[in-house]
C-alpha cells in the first residue's frame, strides 16, 4: 500500500514542477496595457479597460 502513496506524492511533485516551469516560461507573455484592470484567479484571467 505504501507504493500507492509514493506514486501519488510523486505525481503531485511532478505536477508542481510542470506548473512552476510553465509559470517561469510565461513571465514575458502578453501583458495588459497600463491603466487596464486585471483580475486573475487560479483558472481564470479577465482583463478590462480601466474606468
N, C-alpha and C positions, 0 to 999 in steps of 0.2 A: 504494500500500500504506500510505502514511502516513495516509490518511483512516481506515483501519481502526483504527489505534492511537489516533488522535484521538477517534474515536467511542467506543471502549472506555473511554478515560480520561474522556471527558465523561459517559458513563453511570455510571461509578463515582462521579464527583463529585456527580452528581445524586442517586444513591442515598444517599451520605453526608449530603447536605443534607437529604433527606427523613427519614432516620433521626434526625438531630440535631434537626430540628423536632418530630418525634413525641416524642422524649425530653423536650424542653422543655415540650410541651403536657401531658405526663402527670406532671409533677412533683408536682402536687397530687392525684394519683389515690389510690384507697383504699390505706391503709397498714395493715399488720397491727398488732394491738394490742400495747401494751408487754408484754414478757415472752414474746413469741412468737418462735420460732426460724424464721428465714427464710434460704433458700438460693436464690440467683439465678444462673443460668447464662445464656449468651447467648440460648438459645432455650427456656429452661425456668425456671419460678419455682415453688418449693414452700414453703408456709408451714404450720407445725405448732405446736401449743401447746408451750411450754417445759416440760421435765420438772420 
